[in-house]
Amino acid sequence: MTKVDVAEAVKITTLVARFLENTKRQRAALQLYKELVTLLDFIEQEFKSSRASIYDKTRKKFDHWIKSAFLSLAEVNLHLGEYNESKIYAELALAKSRKTGSKETEKLCHQIMCLCLAFGCHQHDLNTECLKEMLSVTKESGDIETEAIAYYLLALSHAHVGQMEEVAEFLVESIQTSQKGGYRWLEVKCLITLALVVLLPGQKNKAFQKLEEALEISEEIGDIRWKASALFALGNAHFADGRYEEAKKFYENSLQLDAKLPQIGIWIYIRLGTVLVEFKQFDEAIKLLHKALEVWEEDKPVYQTLICRDEIFVALCHLHLLLGQPEKGTEYVNKILTGSWYEGKHVSLSHLGAYLTAHGHFEEACNILAESIKSYENYIESLNDESKLSVRDGEDNIVIYHQRCSLLLALGKFAEALCTTEQGRAHVLTELLVKKYRIHEKAKFSETELNSLMVSLAKRQVIVYFGSGLKDSIFWIVKNDFGPKLEAISQEKAKVDTLLEANSSVLSSCAKTE
């Protein structure tokens, strides 16, 4: 193969791979880039075996081809959610970049590695350690953009474990660094995250101010994608606040810009469809949700969009139940249950269970919530101990146990309610042990305790326990025909209370009557 043949083969392979990538056929592009690396490796081995010398000019071109191929593999794997693979290829591209003195490619490699660390690692301590190490590297090299990105990703890492003070601190650092380097797009991203994640839950007015600021900056820089993101974020804030008319307006404005970011595009259709349900515009809502499915079909290899797909099915199920079409609703339930598993699937199943409950399908809702609990516990078990410590599950996921238990009580299935209670309680106690003392052992309960609870059950006193490892809050719900009789509850409850109080100085408890 001559030098001209090699150059032509590399050029054609690269062009075809990029065409496949740009037309959202990521898997095919990935395969072609791998074949390109194999071809280049074969050619290099041929040179070595024949002891033929490579001119400096040819060597530089050859190194550029390999570096570009590694970088492309890193980018495609990142897009597909294959973070470990992406990081490996980014490191290979970085080594070649340093050899050839390509500062711009070095910066891209560092950014990809940052993203891989942020999204591909559930180990909070390791995650933050690596990102801080990356931060020190970028400060030394003077790479302001990657430094600002590293601060932003550190904020996301702390948000994942509910450390909101640190989230705010790193977002401010990212904003200041972005302003220093003139990276206004990242400033927009940080302001949106600061508003929705940190401020909206307790400081609504300030959150809306930050979102308006993000919108103004996106208009100043004239970037349609970031303007669409800011409008979408404002829609989400109004939606969360129950202001559906305002949310609808912002979603529609965002949709008109036709955002090019796939996940944002999908979520605009989902959110707008959900808002239209509030106005009883069911036909239009169904059209938008089916449009979201079309967008998903175009980009379905992307890992993150699996969440979008299930949320679309949940919304369509809800709509068809509202329209009195239970058969169609069941069709979407089956699609969710038979679809691919991913680590956030329990969230969509929980949403589905809530809708089915609202429509009076209690038995089916119980089954769906059982699947949600199973999915959640499988996900937790798949993580190592350090990851379990860092996962921000707490209250949101404990609600699944609560929902199912309440339904079972309403259906008179007290024994099954007790089992669900035990699942939830074991989970919470395990979380308390892990978070407080890093004891990675699943909580076990004695036969005495279970027998005591069964005695309470026989008296129609069902002690339902669930709680949060995040807020250290404990709730006891006592179902009793004659009202709460806390004194009559067995001594085992007192023992459990003592255990819980020993694990947390701020533990609180309350009793409610159903």
C-alpha positions as CSV (number, residue, x, y, z in Angstrom):
1,M,0.0,0.0,0.0
2,T,1.5,3.3,-1.1
3,K,1.5,6.5,1.0
4,V,-1.2,7.9,-1.3
5,D,-3.3,4.8,-0.8
6,V,-3.0,5.1,3.0
7,A,-3.9,8.7,3.0
8,E,-6.9,8.0,0.7
9,A,-8.1,5.1,2.9
10,V,-7.9,7.1,6.1
11,K,-9.7,10.1,4.4
12,I,-12.5,8.0,3.1
13,T,-13.0,6.0,6.3
14,T,-13.0,9.2,8.4
15,L,-15.5,10.9,6.1
16,V,-17.9,7.9,6.2
17,A,-17.5,7.6,10.0
18,R,-18.3,11.3,10.5
19,F,-21.3,11.0,8.2
20,L,-22.6,8.1,10.3
21,E,-22.0,10.1,13.4
22,N,-23.7,13.3,12.1
23,T,-26.8,11.2,11.0
24,K,-27.0,9.8,14.6
25,R,-25.9,6.3,13.7
26,Q,-23.4,6.3,16.5
27,R,-22.9,2.5,16.8
28,A,-22.0,2.2,13.1
29,A,-19.6,5.2,13.4
30,L,-18.0,3.6,16.5
31,Q,-17.3,0.4,14.6
32,L,-15.8,2.3,11.6
33,Y,-13.5,4.4,13.9
34,K,-12.3,1.2,15.5
35,E,-11.5,-0.3,12.1
36,L,-9.6,2.9,11.3
37,V,-7.5,2.5,14.4
38,T,-6.9,-1.2,13.4
39,L,-5.8,-0.1,9.9
40,L,-3.4,2.5,11.3
41,D,-2.0,0.1,13.8
42,F,-1.5,-2.5,11.0
43,I,0.4,0.1,8.8
44,E,2.6,1.1,11.7
45,Q,3.5,-2.6,12.3
46,E,4.3,-3.0,8.6
47,F,6.7,-0.1,8.8
48,K,8.4,-1.6,11.8
49,S,8.7,-5.1,10.4
50,S,10.1,-3.9,7.1
51,R,12.5,-1.5,9.0
52,A,11.4,1.2,6.6
53,S,12.1,4.7,7.9
54,I,9.3,7.2,8.2
55,Y,10.0,10.7,7.3
56,D,9.3,13.4,9.9
57,K,6.5,14.9,7.8
58,T,4.9,11.5,7.3
59,R,5.3,10.6,11.0
60,K,3.5,13.9,12.0
61,K,0.7,13.2,9.6
62,F,0.4,9.6,10.9
63,D,0.4,10.7,14.5
64,H,-2.3,13.2,13.6
65,W,-4.5,10.5,12.1
66,I,-4.1,8.2,15.2
67,K,-4.8,11.1,17.6
68,S,-7.9,12.1,15.6
69,A,-9.2,8.5,15.6
70,F,-8.7,8.2,19.3
71,L,-10.4,11.5,20.0
72,S,-13.4,10.5,17.8
73,L,-13.7,7.2,19.6
74,A,-13.7,9.1,22.9
75,E,-16.4,11.4,21.7
76,V,-18.7,8.7,20.3
77,N,-18.3,6.5,23.4
78,L,-19.1,9.5,25.6
79,H,-22.3,10.2,23.5
80,L,-23.3,6.5,24.0
81,G,-22.7,6.6,27.7
82,E,-19.8,4.3,27.6
83,Y,-17.8,6.4,30.0
84,N,-14.9,3.9,30.8
85,E,-14.2,3.3,27.1
86,S,-14.4,7.1,26.4
87,K,-11.9,7.8,29.1
88,I,-9.5,5.2,27.8
89,Y,-9.5,6.7,24.3
90,A,-9.3,10.2,25.6
91,E,-6.2,9.2,27.6
92,L,-4.7,7.7,24.4
93,A,-5.5,10.8,22.4
94,L,-4.0,13.0,25.2
95,A,-0.7,11.0,25.0
96,K,-0.5,11.6,21.3
97,S,-1.5,15.3,21.7
98,R,1.4,15.8,24.1
99,K,3.7,14.1,21.7
100,T,2.7,16.3,18.8
101,G,2.3,19.5,20.9
102,S,-1.4,19.9,20.1
103,K,-2.7,22.1,22.9
104,E,-6.2,22.4,21.5
105,T,-6.6,18.6,21.4
106,E,-5.1,18.3,24.9
107,K,-7.9,20.7,26.1
108,L,-10.6,18.6,24.4
109,C,-9.2,15.4,25.9
110,H,-9.2,16.9,29.4
111,Q,-12.8,18.0,29.0
112,I,-13.9,14.5,27.9
113,M,-12.1,13.0,30.8
114,C,-13.8,15.4,33.2
115,L,-17.2,14.4,31.8
116,C,-16.4,10.7,32.1
117,L,-15.4,11.2,35.7
118,A,-18.5,13.1,36.5
119,F,-21.0,10.8,34.8
120,G,-19.3,7.4,34.7
121,C,-18.4,7.1,38.4
122,H,-20.9,6.6,41.2
123,Q,-18.2,6.7,43.8
124,H,-18.5,10.2,45.2
125,D,-15.2,10.4,47.0
126,L,-13.2,9.0,44.0
127,N,-15.2,11.2,41.7
128,T,-14.4,14.4,43.5
129,E,-10.8,13.4,44.1
130,C,-10.3,12.9,40.3
131,L,-12.1,16.1,39.4
132,K,-10.0,18.1,41.8
133,E,-6.8,16.5,40.4
134,M,-8.1,17.5,36.9
135,L,-8.7,21.0,38.3
136,S,-5.1,21.4,39.4
137,V,-3.8,20.2,36.0
138,T,-6.0,22.8,34.2
139,K,-4.8,25.5,36.5
140,E,-1.2,24.7,35.8
141,S,-1.8,24.6,32.0
142,G,-3.9,27.8,32.1
143,D,-6.8,26.0,30.4
144,I,-9.6,28.3,31.8
145,E,-12.5,26.6,29.9
146,T,-11.7,23.2,31.3
147,E,-11.1,24.6,34.7
148,A,-14.6,26.2,34.7
149,I,-16.1,22.9,33.4
150,A,-14.3,21.0,36.2
151,Y,-15.9,23.3,38.8
152,Y,-19.3,22.8,37.2
153,L,-18.9,19.0,37.3
154,L,-17.8,19.1,40.9
155,A,-21.0,20.9,41.7
156,L,-23.0,18.1,39.9
157,S,-21.1,15.5,41.9
158,H,-22.0,17.1,45.2
159,A,-25.6,17.6,44.1
160,H,-25.8,13.9,43.6
161,V,-25.2,13.3,47.3
162,G,-27.3,16.3,48.5
163,Q,-24.5,18.5,49.6
164,M,-26.1,21.8,48.5
165,E,-23.7,24.2,50.1
166,E,-20.8,22.7,48.2
167,V,-23.0,22.7,45.0
168,A,-23.6,26.5,45.3
169,E,-19.9,27.1,46.1
170,F,-18.6,25.3,43.0
171,L,-21.2,26.8,40.8
172,V,-20.1,30.3,41.8
173,E,-16.5,29.3,41.2
174,S,-17.5,28.0,37.7
175,I,-19.5,31.2,36.9
176,Q,-16.5,33.4,38.0
177,T,-14.0,31.4,36.0
178,S,-16.4,31.4,32.9
179,Q,-16.7,35.1,33.1
180,K,-12.9,35.5,33.3
181,G,-12.4,33.4,30.2
182,G,-15.4,34.7,28.3
183,Y,-17.2,31.3,28.2
184,R,-20.7,32.7,28.5
185,W,-22.4,29.5,27.5
186,L,-21.1,27.8,30.6
187,E,-22.2,30.7,32.7
188,V,-25.8,30.1,31.4
189,K,-25.5,26.4,32.3
190,C,-24.3,27.2,35.8
191,L,-27.0,29.8,36.4
192,I,-29.7,27.3,35.3
193,T,-28.3,24.6,37.6
194,L,-28.0,27.0,40.5
195,A,-31.6,28.1,40.1
196,L,-33.3,24.7,39.6
197,V,-31.1,22.6,41.9
198,V,-30.1,24.9,44.7
199,L,-32.5,27.9,44.9
200,L,-35.9,26.7,43.6
201,P,-36.8,24.5,46.6
202,G,-36.6,27.3,49.1
203,Q,-35.8,30.6,47.4
204,K,-38.2,30.8,44.5
205,N,-37.8,34.5,43.7
206,K,-34.0,34.3,43.6
207,A,-34.3,31.2,41.4
208,F,-36.4,33.0,38.9
209,Q,-34.0,36.0,38.9
210,K,-31.1,33.6,38.0
211,L,-33.1,32.0,35.2
212,E,-33.9,35.5,33.8
213,E,-30.2,36.3,34.0
214,A,-29.4,33.1,32.1
215,L,-31.9,34.0,29.4
216,E,-30.5,37.5,29.0
217,I,-26.9,36.2,28.6
218,S,-28.0,33.6,26.0
219,E,-29.7,36.4,24.0
220,E,-26.5,38.5,24.3
221,I,-24.3,35.8,22.9
222,G,-26.9,34.9,20.3
223,D,-26.7,31.1,20.9
224,I,-30.1,29.6,20.0
225,R,-29.3,26.3,21.8
226,W,-28.6,28.0,25.1
227,K,-31.6,30.4,24.7
228,A,-33.8,27.3,24.3
229,S,-32.2,25.8,27.4
230,A,-32.9,28.9,29.4
231,L,-36.5,29.1,28.2
232,F,-37.0,25.4,29.0
233,A,-35.6,25.9,32.5
234,L,-38.0,28.8,33.1
235,G,-40.8,26.5,31.9
236,N,-39.7,23.9,34.4
237,A,-39.5,26.4,37.3
238,H,-43.1,27.6,36.6
239,F,-44.3,24.0,36.1
240,A,-42.8,23.1,39.5
241,D,-44.5,26.1,41.0
242,G,-47.9,25.1,39.6
243,R,-48.1,28.0,37.2
244,Y,-49.0,26.0,34.1
245,E,-50.0,29.0,31.9
246,E,-46.5,30.5,32.3
247,A,-44.9,27.1,31.9
248,K,-46.8,26.5,28.6
249,K,-45.6,29.9,27.2
250,F,-41.9,29.2,28.0
251,Y,-42.1,25.6,26.6
252,E,-43.7,26.9,23.4
253,N,-41.0,29.6,23.0
254,S,-38.3,27.0,23.6
255,L,-39.9,24.6,21.1
256,Q,-40.0,27.4,18.4
257,L,-36.2,27.6,18.6
258,D,-36.0,23.9,17.7
259,A,-33.2,23.1,20.2
260,K,-30.6,20.9,18.7
261,L,-29.7,19.2,21.9
262,P,-31.5,15.8,21.7
263,Q,-32.4,15.3,25.3
264,I,-33.7,18.9,25.6
265,G,-35.7,18.5,22.5
266,I,-37.4,15.4,23.8
267,W,-38.1,16.9,27.2
268,I,-39.7,20.0,25.7
269,Y,-42.2,17.8,23.9
270,I,-42.8,15.7,27.1
271,R,-43.2,18.8,29.4
272,L,-45.4,20.7,27.0
273,G,-47.6,17.6,26.5
274,T,-47.9,17.2,30.2
275,V,-48.9,20.9,30.6
276,L,-51.5,20.6,27.9
277,V,-53.2,17.8,30.0
278,E,-53.8,20.4,32.7
279,F,-55.8,22.4,30.1
280,K,-57.6,19.3,28.9
281,Q,-56.1,19.6,25.4
282,F,-55.7,15.9,25.2
283,D,-55.4,15.4,21.4
284,E,-52.6,18.0,21.1
285,A,-50.9,16.5,24.1
286,I,-50.9,13.0,22.5
287,K,-49.4,14.5,19.3
288,L,-46.6,16.1,21.2
289,L,-45.8,12.9,23.1
290,H,-45.7,10.9,19.9
291,K,-43.4,13.6,18.5
292,A,-41.1,13.1,21.5
293,L,-41.1,9.3,20.6
294,E,-40.0,10.2,17.1
295,V,-37.1,12.3,18.4
296,W,-36.2,9.4,20.7
297,E,-36.2,6.9,17.8
298,E,-33.7,9.2,16.0
299,D,-31.3,9.1,19.0
300,K,-32.2,6.0,20.9
301,P,-28.6,4.6,21.3
302,V,-28.0,7.4,23.8
303,Y,-28.2,5.9,27.3
304,Q,-29.9,8.9,28.8
305,T,-32.8,8.9,26.5
306,L,-34.1,5.5,27.9
307,I,-35.4,7.6,30.8
308,C,-37.1,9.9,28.3
309,R,-38.8,7.0,26.6
310,D,-40.3,5.6,29.7
311,E,-41.5,9.0,30.9
312,I,-43.2,9.4,27.5
313,F,-44.9,6.0,28.0
314,V,-46.0,7.0,31.5
315,A,-47.5,10.2,30.2
316,L,-49.3,8.4,27.4
317,C,-50.7,5.8,29.8
318,H,-52.0,8.6,32.0
319,L,-53.6,10.4,29.0
320,H,-55.4,7.3,27.7
321,L,-56.7,6.5,31.2
322,L,-58.1,10.0,31.4
323,L,-59.7,9.4,28.0
324,G,-61.4,6.2,29.3
325,Q,-59.1,4.0,27.2
326,P,-57.7,1.4,29.7
327,E,-56.6,-1.0,26.9
328,K,-54.3,1.7,25.4
329,G,-53.1,2.5,28.9
330,T,-52.2,-1.1,29.5
331,E,-50.3,-1.2,26.2
332,Y,-48.0,1.5,27.5
333,V,-47.7,-0.2,30.9
334,N,-46.4,-3.3,29.1
335,K,-44.0,-1.3,27.0
336,I,-42.4,0.1,30.2
337,L,-42.2,-3.3,31.9
338,T,-40.7,-5.1,28.9
339,G,-38.3,-2.2,28.0
340,S,-34.6,-2.1,28.6
341,W,-33.4,-1.8,32.2
342,Y,-31.4,1.2,33.3
343,E,-30.4,2.5,36.7
344,G,-33.1,5.1,36.9
345,K,-36.0,2.9,35.8
346,H,-37.5,2.7,39.3
347,V,-38.3,6.4,39.1
348,S,-40.5,6.0,36.0
349,L,-42.2,2.9,37.5
350,S,-42.9,5.0,40.6
351,H,-44.5,7.7,38.5
352,L,-46.6,5.1,36.7
353,G,-47.7,3.6,40.0
354,A,-48.8,7.0,41.2
355,Y,-50.9,7.6,38.1
356,L,-52.5,4.2,38.2
357,T,-53.4,4.8,41.9
358,A,-55.0,8.2,41.0
359,H,-57.1,6.4,38.4
360,G,-58.3,3.8,40.9
361,H,-56.2,0.8,39.5
362,F,-55.0,-0.2,42.9
363,E,-54.1,-3.8,42.2
364,E,-52.1,-2.9,39.1
365,A,-50.4,0.0,40.9
366,C,-49.3,-2.4,43.7
367,N,-47.7,-4.6,41.1
368,I,-46.0,-1.7,39.3
369,L,-44.6,-0.4,42.6
370,A,-43.3,-3.8,43.5
371,E,-41.4,-3.8,40.2
372,S,-40.2,-0.3,41.1
373,I,-38.9,-1.5,44.5
374,K,-37.2,-4.5,42.8
375,S,-35.6,-2.3,40.2
376,Y,-34.3,0.2,42.8
377,E,-32.9,-2.5,45.1
378,N,-31.2,-4.3,42.1
379,Y,-29.6,-1.0,41.2
380,I,-28.4,-0.4,44.8
381,E,-27.0,-4.0,45.0
382,S,-25.1,-3.6,41.7
383,L,-23.0,-0.8,43.3
384,N,-20.0,-1.3,45.4
385,D,-19.9,-0.1,49.0
386,E,-18.3,3.3,48.3
387,S,-20.9,3.9,45.6
388,K,-23.8,3.0,47.9
389,L,-22.5,5.6,50.3
390,S,-22.5,8.3,47.6
391,V,-25.8,7.6,45.9
392,R,-28.4,10.3,46.7
393,D,-31.4,8.0,47.2
394,G,-33.0,8.9,50.6
395,E,-36.4,10.3,50.7
396,D,-37.3,10.2,47.0
397,N,-36.9,6.5,46.8
398,I,-38.3,5.7,50.2
399,V,-41.5,7.1,48.9
400,I,-41.9,4.0,46.7
401,Y,-42.2,1.8,49.8
402,H,-44.6,4.3,51.3
403,Q,-46.8,4.4,48.2
404,R,-47.1,0.6,48.0
405,C,-47.6,0.1,51.7
406,S,-50.5,2.7,51.7
407,L,-52.2,0.9,48.8
408,L,-51.9,-2.5,50.4
409,L,-53.4,-1.1,53.6
410,A,-56.3,0.3,51.6
411,L,-56.8,-3.1,49.9
412,G,-56.8,-4.8,53.3
413,K,-53.6,-6.8,52.5
414,F,-52.0,-6.2,55.9
415,A,-49.5,-9.1,55.8
416,E,-48.1,-7.9,52.4
417,A,-48.1,-4.3,53.8
418,L,-46.0,-5.5,56.7
419,C,-43.5,-7.2,54.3
420,T,-43.2,-3.9,52.3
421,T,-42.7,-2.1,55.6
422,E,-39.9,-4.4,56.5
423,Q,-38.2,-3.9,53.1
424,G,-38.3,-0.1,53.6
425,R,-37.2,-0.2,57.2
426,A,-34.3,-2.5,56.4
427,H,-33.2,-0.2,53.6
428,V,-33.4,2.9,55.8
429,L,-31.5,1.3,58.7
430,T,-28.8,0.1,56.3
431,E,-28.5,3.7,54.9
432,L,-28.2,5.1,58.5
433,L,-25.4,2.6,59.3
434,V,-23.6,3.4,56.1
435,K,-23.9,7.2,56.2
436,K,-23.2,7.5,59.9
437,Y,-20.6,4.8,60.5
438,R,-19.8,3.4,57.1
439,I,-20.9,0.0,58.3
440,H,-21.8,-1.8,55.0
441,E,-24.1,-4.5,56.4
442,K,-27.7,-5.0,55.6
443,A,-30.0,-4.5,58.6
444,K,-31.5,-7.8,59.9
445,F,-34.4,-8.2,62.2
446,S,-34.9,-10.8,64.9
447,E,-37.7,-13.3,64.9
448,T,-38.9,-11.7,68.2
449,E,-39.4,-8.4,66.5
450,L,-41.2,-9.9,63.5
451,N,-43.4,-12.0,65.8
452,S,-44.2,-8.9,67.8
453,L,-45.2,-7.0,64.7
454,M,-47.4,-10.0,63.6
455,V,-49.1,-9.8,67.0
456,S,-49.8,-6.1,66.4
457,L,-51.1,-7.1,63.0
458,A,-53.6,-9.5,64.5
459,K,-54.9,-6.6,66.6
460,R,-55.3,-4.6,63.4
461,Q,-52.4,-2.4,64.6
462,V,-50.0,-2.2,61.6
463,I,-46.8,-0.4,62.4
464,V,-45.5,1.1,59.1
465,Y,-42.0,2.4,59.1
466,F,-40.2,4.3,56.5
467,G,-37.7,7.1,56.6
468,S,-34.9,9.1,55.0
469,G,-31.1,8.6,55.3
470,L,-30.7,12.2,54.1
471,K,-32.9,14.1,56.5
472,D,-32.8,11.6,59.3
473,S,-36.6,11.8,59.6
474,I,-38.7,8.9,60.8
475,F,-42.4,8.4,60.4
476,W,-44.6,5.9,62.2
477,I,-48.0,5.3,60.8
478,V,-50.3,3.3,63.1
479,K,-53.5,1.9,61.6
480,N,-56.0,1.1,64.4
481,D,-59.8,0.9,64.4
482,F,-59.9,2.9,67.6
483,G,-57.3,5.4,66.9
484,P,-53.6,5.4,67.9
485,K,-52.7,3.5,71.0
486,L,-49.0,4.1,71.2
487,E,-48.7,2.7,74.7
488,A,-50.1,-0.6,73.5
489,I,-47.5,-1.1,70.8
490,S,-45.0,-3.8,71.8
491,Q,-41.8,-3.1,73.6
492,E,-40.0,-4.0,70.3
493,K,-40.9,-0.5,69.0
494,A,-39.1,1.1,72.0
495,K,-36.0,-1.1,71.2
496,V,-36.1,0.1,67.6
497,D,-36.5,3.7,68.7
498,T,-33.4,3.3,70.9
499,L,-31.4,1.9,68.1
500,L,-32.4,4.7,65.7
501,E,-31.7,7.4,68.3
502,A,-28.3,5.9,68.9
503,N,-27.5,6.3,65.2
504,S,-28.7,9.9,64.9
505,S,-28.7,12.8,67.3
506,V,-31.2,14.7,65.2
507,L,-33.7,11.9,64.7
508,S,-37.3,12.9,64.9
509,S,-40.4,10.8,65.0
510,C,-44.1,11.5,64.6
511,A,-47.3,9.4,64.7
512,K,-50.2,9.7,62.3
513,T,-53.5,8.0,62.1
514,E,-55.0,6.7,58.9
